[in-house]
Amino acid sequence: MFYPTAVLSSHLGPLQSGSGTCIVRWASKKAGSSSRNRGGKAPGQRLGKKVKEGEYVRANQILVRQKFSFRWLPGQF
C-alpha cells in the first residue's frame, strides 16, 4: 500500500500528529508561453488575382500573387 504521509515524513522530517497542517510548495515562477507560439501577428500577404477580367495591363505588371505550393496557370482564371 502507498501512504503519502510516510513519503512526506521521510522528506520533511517527522510529522506531528494532530497538527492538521499540510505543507504544500507552489511554483516560484509562473510558466511562460512557448517561443513557438509567438506568430499570428503578421499582416496578410495579400495573395490572389490583382487584375480583373477585361482590364488592360502593362508590361511587368503583377497579374497574380501566389504561394509556391498553390499555382494558377495561364488560362485558369
N, C-alpha and C positions, 0 to 999 in steps of 0.2 A: 504494500500500500504506500501511497505517497502522502506525506504530511507536510504541507507548506510551512507550518510553524517550525518544524525541525530544520528545514532549509534556512529559514530566516534566522533562527537562533544560532546556526553554525556560522552565518556570515556576519551577523550583527551583534553577536555575543548572546548571553543568556537573556531570554525574555522574562519580564516579571509577570507572574501570573496575577490576573485580576486587574491589571492596569487598564485594559481596554483600548489601548492606543495601537495604531498600526503605522509603521514608518513607511512612507512612500517617497521615492525620489523621482521627480519630474525632470524632463529635459531642460537643460540650462539655456538652450538656444532654440529659437523657432526654426522649423525646417524651411529651407528656401526652395524656390522653384528650380527646376532643372534648366540648364543652359540651352537645352534643345527646344524649350517652349517659348522662345523669345520672338518667334516670327509672327506673321499675321498683321503687321503694321505697315507693310509696304503698299503703296497705291497700286491700282490695277495697271496692267501692261497695255491696255487699250488695243487688244488684238482684234482682228476681223477685217471686213471689207472697208476700204477707205474711199472707193469710188462707186457711185451708183450706176445702174444700167442706163445707157444713153448719154452719160456725161462725156465731155471731151477731156482728154488727158494730154499732158505734155511729155516730152522725153524726160526720163529719170524720175517720174512721179511714182510714188508708192501706191500700188493698187490694193495689196492685201498685206496685213501684218499677221504672221502666224508663228507658232512654235515649231521646233524642229520635228516633233513627233506627229503633228497633225498637218497634213498637206492638202491644199487646194490646188488643183492643176488647172491650167488654162482650159476654158470651156465648161467648167463645172458649176460656175455660178453666174 
